Amino acid sequence: MENNIIEIVKLRIAKSNDDIYRYAELVSDLEFLREQNPQLFHTKELSERYDEIWMKLEILNACALSEWEECGRPKNFDEIWKEKYIKDAQNLLQELIVFMSEA
């Protein structure tokens, strides 16, 4: 996989799991990574594996955003994010980094 794209994603990940807003933005951007860079996942298996990881990221994102909305869209959702979601977000983002490094 192209190292420059991996490095860009790693930088975005490093800045994106601290709060729900950055995480949501990253997940949204990652949705189109494969389409924008078709050379990254040059086999069906790689594409499918990327889709699986992205779907897990999106499910976590949807759960967190749903709770954020249920709480009245507070500007400070950090406590809930850190209590309930950040560990899973970090694990999934690490899974993505490993996958992209090996692909």
N, C-alpha and C positions, 0 to 999 in steps of 0.2 A: 504494500500500500504506500501511497505517496507520503513521505515523511513530513512534508510541509503541512499537509492537511491534518495529519495526526497531531502535529505540534499545535496547530491552531485549535483543534478540538480540545486537547489537553489544557491549553491556557483558558479556554472558555469554561471547561469543567472546574478548574481550580477556583474560578470566580463565581461559579453558578450554584453551588449547593448550600450556600450559607443562608439563603432566604428563598421563599416560595416564588417571588417575582422573577428572580434571575433563573431559577430552575425551570419555571414555566416557559420563559423565553428560550432557554437552551433546548428544551424538549421540542418546542415548536420549530426551531431552526433545524434540529436534527432530523425532523420528519422529511425534509427535502434534500438531505445530504446525498443520498444515493442517486436521486434524480439529477441533481446538479453536478455530480461527479461519477458518471457511470463506470469509469475506469477503476474505481475503488473496489467494487465488489464484482469481479469479473466472472464469477461462477454463480450458478443458481444456489449452491449451498451457502456461499458467503452472503448473498443477498437475503436468503431466508434467515440466516443466523442474525444478521443485522436487524431485520424486521422483528425478530423475536425479542431482542434486547430493547429496541426502541419501544415496542409495545409494552414491555414491563415498565419502562420509564414513563410512558404515557398514562398507564393505569395509576401509578403512584401520583403523577401530576393531577389526574382527574380527581382522585380521592382527596388530595390536599386542597385543591381549588374548590371542591364541593364543600368541604368543611369551612374553608375561608368564607365562602358565600353564606353558609348557614350561620356563621358568627357575625354576619352583617358587614362583611368586607372590611375588617379592621385594618388600619394602616400598619399596625404593629401586630403581626401574626407570628413573630419570631419565636415566642415561647412555645406555642403549639407546634410550629414547624420543627423546632429542635427536640421537643419531647416525643413527637409521634412519627416524624417523617425523615429527618435528616440522616439517620443511620442507614435506612433503606436506600435513600437517594445516593449516599456515598458509595454503598456497595454496588448498586447498579451502574453508577458512573465508572467505578473501577472495573467492573465487568466489561463495559464498553471500551475502556482504554486497553485492557488486555486483548480483547478481540481485535481491535484495530491494529495493535502492534503485531499481532500474529498473522493477520490476514495478508 
